Amino acid sequence: MTLRERAASIVMGAVEGTNAGFLADYVADVPGGMILMGGNIPGSDAQMREITAAMSAVAAPPPLIAIDQEGGDVARLPWDNFASALTLKNASSEETESAFAGRAALLAASGISVNFGVVADVPRGEGSFIYRRSYGTDPETVAAHVSAAVAGESGIVATTLKHFPGHGAAEGDSHHLIPETDLTYEEWRAGDAVPFAAGIDAGAELVMTGHLRFTAVADEPASLAPEWYRILREDLGFEGVAITDDLGMLLASGEPDLADPVANGVRAVAAGADVVLMIAGSTRETASEMIDGIVVAVENGDLSEARVEEAATRVLALRASAGVGSH
């Protein structure tokens, strides 16, 4: 692979519409893949499968086709009637495993290979932004449900844990600001880390890093912080694909040093991200700009080519294993 091909393989964007040819052309240029949003969902599973089949055919291994399908409040496919955290937080872990096995089969039948669907956050109470999407307020309880959800999806679609290192500790909606907490590493390890560690041990293929600032651990948001990627790899033993939350969210913070989306993407890869995710404001043009920015950063010496190669290698392995029908 050329440098640009590697760079293109670690960018995941979003574009509007349900035109199969247009979406296939997009992932041909951005083979890292695409996240399907509400505007990409047609009226039926059969139509969805036609779209994803066209997208999957443009590259080998197929590009990653991802979706936010937690169920409940965050569900893109309207024909998903499986239980979500809204009720599963009061159910058994066996019920969670069953729900996610069904959800994964539904996604695979629609040609979707990656689910950004397992919330491992531990909110502090019912007033939390993330409470309705979480599995409770106790780390061990959440960990049991997270492990069960990963087990349910295992071998059907690739599972993603989010939002590392934990939205519960850093309260506030990261779509509008960078939530902060002064929680120490030791406190985090004893609490918020527990569900992530459990999900990793259960075999989750991806971890999504959040735009969350743990000031006692790193000055940067976790998605841009080398220390958090080190902790993810070395302390929790994660060997899969680390993907950022939507980089467009950083722009909404209003912080001047986060105002350049391409610079944010380069920082994320340099820090340890394997995939930069772009949703808000994402177009074919912005994806090309991000790819170009990664290439230029390597050529300028601001980003290690070895880091890009490492990321691309992980993504390629995931594409090979996560393709629908390959499990």
PLY file of the C-alpha trace (Angstrom):
ply
format ascii 1.0
element vertex 327
property float x
property float y
property float z
element edge 326
property int vertex1
property int vertex2
end_header
0.00 0.00 0.00
1.12 3.53 -0.71
1.17 6.11 2.04
-2.02 7.68 0.67
-3.73 4.29 0.51
-2.81 3.67 4.13
-4.10 7.12 5.09
-7.36 6.49 3.21
-7.80 3.21 5.05
-7.81 4.85 8.50
-10.47 7.48 7.78
-14.16 6.70 8.29
-16.63 9.32 7.15
-20.30 9.84 6.48
-22.24 11.13 3.50
-25.94 11.64 2.95
-28.37 9.60 0.89
-29.39 6.11 -0.08
-28.04 6.02 -3.63
-26.07 2.76 -3.75
-23.77 3.92 -6.54
-22.89 7.17 -4.76
-22.18 5.43 -1.47
-20.12 2.74 -3.22
-18.06 5.43 -4.95
-17.49 7.09 -1.59
-16.08 4.00 0.13
-14.01 3.21 -2.94
-12.19 6.47 -2.19
-12.31 6.00 1.60
-11.90 2.24 2.11
-11.54 2.65 5.85
-15.29 2.66 5.63
-18.39 4.62 6.39
-20.83 5.05 9.23
-24.47 4.76 8.22
-26.59 7.54 9.70
-30.36 7.97 9.66
-30.29 9.57 6.22
-28.66 6.45 4.76
-31.39 4.06 5.88
-33.97 3.05 3.23
-37.41 1.66 3.91
-36.56 -2.02 4.24
-33.89 -4.52 5.13
-33.81 -5.73 1.52
-33.08 -2.22 0.23
-30.42 -1.79 2.92
-28.76 -5.00 1.80
-28.64 -3.78 -1.82
-26.86 -0.62 -0.70
-24.34 -2.38 1.54
-23.68 -5.06 -1.09
-22.69 -2.33 -3.56
-20.46 -0.72 -0.92
-18.82 -4.02 0.04
-17.98 -4.88 -3.56
-15.60 -1.98 -4.19
-12.59 -3.30 -2.26
-11.09 -6.48 -0.87
-11.32 -6.91 2.04
-14.63 -4.97 2.05
-14.67 -1.51 3.63
-16.02 -1.35 7.15
-19.73 -0.50 7.21
-20.60 0.76 10.67
-23.69 1.95 12.48
-24.77 3.28 15.88
-27.25 0.57 16.80
-27.50 0.55 20.57
-31.26 0.07 20.42
-33.66 2.35 22.23
-32.69 6.02 22.04
-29.84 5.42 19.58
-31.04 3.20 16.75
-30.68 3.88 13.03
-32.51 0.79 11.77
-36.19 1.25 12.64
-36.88 -2.48 12.29
-34.74 -3.25 15.35
-37.22 -4.30 18.03
-34.70 -5.93 20.34
-34.38 -4.75 23.92
-32.01 -1.91 24.72
-30.39 -0.43 27.82
-33.69 1.29 28.60
-34.98 -2.03 29.92
-31.90 -4.26 29.95
-30.39 -2.28 32.84
-33.11 -3.93 34.95
-32.75 -7.34 33.30
-30.29 -10.20 33.51
-27.02 -10.30 31.60
-28.38 -13.36 29.78
-31.19 -11.19 28.41
-28.62 -8.64 27.27
-26.65 -11.33 25.46
-29.80 -12.56 23.74
-30.84 -9.06 22.67
-27.43 -8.29 21.19
-27.22 -11.64 19.44
-30.51 -10.80 17.75
-29.41 -7.25 17.00
-26.12 -8.45 15.51
-27.93 -10.95 13.27
-30.23 -8.16 12.09
-27.22 -5.95 11.29
-25.40 -8.74 9.47
-28.53 -9.47 7.42
-28.47 -5.80 6.40
-24.84 -6.08 5.30
-23.44 -4.08 8.22
-20.16 -5.31 9.70
-19.45 -3.02 12.69
-21.75 -1.94 15.50
-20.88 1.12 17.58
-23.44 -0.26 19.98
-22.09 -1.17 23.42
-22.12 1.67 25.95
-19.61 0.89 28.70
-20.04 4.19 30.54
-20.92 4.25 34.25
-23.13 7.27 34.96
-23.24 8.55 38.51
-27.01 8.83 38.61
-30.26 9.01 36.67
-29.69 12.68 35.84
-26.68 11.86 33.69
-26.68 12.62 29.96
-25.74 9.01 29.29
-27.97 7.26 31.87
-30.74 6.09 29.52
-28.14 4.51 27.23
-26.17 2.87 30.03
-26.57 -0.42 31.91
-26.61 1.03 35.40
-24.64 3.10 37.87
-22.50 0.32 39.37
-19.28 -0.65 37.52
-19.63 -4.39 38.12
-23.25 -4.43 36.95
-22.39 -2.49 33.83
-19.41 -4.79 33.23
-21.65 -7.87 33.33
-24.00 -6.38 30.71
-21.12 -5.17 28.55
-19.51 -8.62 28.56
-22.86 -10.15 27.68
-23.46 -7.72 24.80
-20.00 -8.47 23.39
-20.67 -12.20 23.69
-24.00 -11.76 21.92
-22.46 -10.00 18.94
-19.38 -12.21 18.80
-18.81 -13.90 15.48
-21.65 -11.95 13.84
-20.55 -8.31 13.72
-17.55 -6.48 15.17
-18.34 -4.92 18.53
-17.37 -1.46 19.73
-17.09 -0.31 23.36
-17.74 3.38 24.00
-16.97 6.06 25.19
-13.47 5.35 26.58
-12.35 6.20 29.25
-15.91 6.77 30.45
-18.67 9.33 30.02
-20.00 8.69 33.50
-17.07 10.30 35.26
-16.92 13.27 32.90
-20.50 14.52 32.97
-21.91 16.72 30.24
-22.81 16.20 26.60
-19.62 15.96 24.54
-21.57 16.97 21.44
-21.42 20.54 22.77
-18.37 20.77 25.06
-15.42 18.80 26.38
-16.67 17.28 29.64
-14.06 17.32 32.40
-13.32 15.38 35.55
-10.46 15.46 38.04
-10.85 11.74 38.74
-7.44 10.19 39.37
-6.10 7.21 37.44
-6.46 5.01 40.51
-10.11 6.02 40.99
-10.78 5.45 37.29
-9.12 2.03 37.35
-11.26 0.94 40.29
-14.53 2.14 38.75
-15.05 3.43 35.21
-12.35 1.18 33.76
-14.07 -2.01 34.93
-16.67 -2.33 32.12
-14.11 -1.48 29.45
-11.70 -4.09 30.82
-14.53 -6.63 30.88
-15.57 -5.85 27.31
-11.98 -6.10 26.10
-11.54 -9.42 27.87
-14.79 -10.61 26.25
-13.30 -9.93 22.82
-14.58 -6.54 21.64
-12.85 -5.68 18.37
-13.04 -1.88 18.67
-12.89 0.76 21.39
-14.20 4.27 20.71
-12.31 7.05 22.49
-14.41 9.91 23.80
-13.85 13.65 23.75
-13.50 13.63 27.54
-10.86 15.42 29.58
-9.55 13.62 32.66
-7.34 16.43 33.94
-5.44 14.26 36.44
-4.33 11.94 33.62
-3.87 14.13 30.51
-4.45 17.71 29.43
-5.95 16.70 26.07
-9.34 15.12 25.46
-8.89 11.34 25.63
-9.43 11.01 21.87
-6.27 13.08 21.33
-4.26 11.97 24.37
-1.28 9.61 23.91
-1.50 8.63 27.58
-5.04 7.27 27.22
-4.10 5.19 24.19
-1.11 3.88 26.17
-3.41 2.96 29.06
-5.83 1.28 26.65
-3.05 -0.81 25.10
-0.70 -1.48 27.99
-2.91 -1.41 31.08
-6.09 -2.93 29.62
-4.34 -5.10 27.03
-6.45 -3.98 24.07
-5.07 -5.18 20.73
-7.92 -4.21 18.40
-8.89 -1.03 16.56
-9.09 2.24 18.48
-11.48 4.67 16.81
-12.25 8.23 17.79
-15.72 9.50 18.47
-16.92 11.92 15.78
-14.15 14.49 15.36
-16.77 17.04 14.32
-17.85 17.17 17.95
-14.53 18.76 18.90
-15.33 21.79 16.76
-18.51 22.42 18.76
-16.42 22.88 21.91
-15.36 26.31 20.73
-11.83 25.71 22.01
-9.41 27.50 19.64
-6.83 24.70 19.56
-9.56 22.27 18.43
-10.88 24.40 15.58
-9.05 22.62 12.73
-10.63 19.24 11.95
-7.69 17.97 9.91
-5.23 18.93 12.64
-7.46 17.11 15.14
-7.38 14.00 12.95
-3.59 14.08 12.67
-3.29 14.57 16.44
-5.59 11.62 17.06
-3.58 9.28 14.82
-0.30 10.49 16.32
-1.72 9.86 19.79
-2.69 6.29 18.93
-6.04 6.24 17.13
-6.31 3.68 14.33
-9.39 5.26 12.72
-10.52 8.87 12.69
-14.31 9.11 12.55
-15.96 12.09 10.86
-19.72 12.59 10.93
-20.70 16.22 11.54
-19.97 18.17 8.37
-18.52 15.11 6.65
-18.51 15.03 2.83
-16.41 13.40 0.12
-14.35 16.59 0.11
-13.70 16.62 3.85
-12.64 12.96 3.71
-10.14 13.78 0.97
-8.86 16.73 3.02
-8.36 14.47 6.04
-6.51 11.87 3.96
-4.34 14.58 2.40
-3.67 16.06 5.83
-2.42 12.74 7.17
-0.13 12.30 4.15
1.27 15.83 4.48
1.83 15.35 8.22
3.93 12.26 7.51
5.86 14.02 4.75
6.51 16.98 7.06
7.69 14.76 9.89
4.75 15.71 12.15
3.36 12.15 12.08
5.29 8.91 12.04
4.80 6.78 8.93
5.20 3.74 11.18
2.20 4.92 13.24
0.07 5.20 10.08
1.25 1.76 8.95
0.41 0.27 12.36
-3.09 1.78 12.23
-3.68 0.67 8.63
-2.54 -2.86 9.46
-5.02 -3.12 12.34
-7.84 -1.78 10.18
-7.00 -4.18 7.34
-7.10 -7.11 9.76
-10.49 -5.95 11.05
-11.82 -5.57 7.51
-10.68 -9.10 6.72
-12.36 -10.55 9.81
-15.45 -8.33 10.02
-16.76 -8.71 6.48
-20.32 -10.01 6.47
-20.25 -13.75 5.97
-16.60 -14.08 6.98
-17.32 -14.99 10.59
0 1
1 2
2 3
3 4
4 5
5 6
6 7
7 8
8 9
9 10
10 11
11 12
12 13
13 14
14 15
15 16
16 17
17 18
18 19
19 20
20 21
21 22
22 23
23 24
24 25
25 26
26 27
27 28
28 29
29 30
30 31
31 32
32 33
33 34
34 35
35 36
36 37
37 38
38 39
39 40
40 41
41 42
42 43
43 44
44 45
45 46
46 47
47 48
48 49
49 50
50 51
51 52
52 53
53 54
54 55
55 56
56 57
57 58
58 59
59 60
60 61
61 62
62 63
63 64
64 65
65 66
66 67
67 68
68 69
69 70
70 71
71 72
72 73
73 74
74 75
75 76
76 77
77 78
78 79
79 80
80 81
81 82
82 83
83 84
84 85
85 86
86 87
87 88
88 89
89 90
90 91
91 92
92 93
93 94
94 95
95 96
96 97
97 98
98 99
99 100
100 101
101 102
102 103
103 104
104 105
105 106
106 107
107 108
108 109
109 110
110 111
111 112
112 113
113 114
114 115
115 116
116 117
117 118
118 119
119 120
120 121
121 122
122 123
123 124
124 125
125 126
126 127
127 128
128 129
129 130
130 131
131 132
132 133
133 134
134 135
135 136
136 137
137 138
138 139
139 140
140 141
141 142
142 143
143 144
144 145
145 146
146 147
147 148
148 149
149 150
150 151
151 152
152 153
153 154
154 155
155 156
156 157
157 158
158 159
159 160
160 161
161 162
162 163
163 164
164 165
165 166
166 167
167 168
168 169
169 170
170 171
171 172
172 173
173 174
174 175
175 176
176 177
177 178
178 179
179 180
180 181
181 182
182 183
183 184
184 185
185 186
186 187
187 188
188 189
189 190
190 191
191 192
192 193
193 194
194 195
195 196
196 197
197 198
198 199
199 200
200 201
201 202
202 203
203 204
204 205
205 206
206 207
207 208
208 209
209 210
210 211
211 212
212 213
213 214
214 215
215 216
216 217
217 218
218 219
219 220
220 221
221 222
222 223
223 224
224 225
225 226
226 227
227 228
228 229
229 230
230 231
231 232
232 233
233 234
234 235
235 236
236 237
237 238
238 239
239 240
240 241
241 242
242 243
243 244
244 245
245 246
246 247
247 248
248 249
249 250
250 251
251 252
252 253
253 254
254 255
255 256
256 257
257 258
258 259
259 260
260 261
261 262
262 263
263 264
264 265
265 266
266 267
267 268
268 269
269 270
270 271
271 272
272 273
273 274
274 275
275 276
276 277
277 278
278 279
279 280
280 281
281 282
282 283
283 284
284 285
285 286
286 287
287 288
288 289
289 290
290 291
291 292
292 293
293 294
294 295
295 296
296 297
297 298
298 299
299 300
300 301
301 302
302 303
303 304
304 305
305 306
306 307
307 308
308 309
309 310
310 311
311 312
312 313
313 314
314 315
315 316
316 317
317 318
318 319
319 320
320 321
321 322
322 323
323 324
324 325
325 326
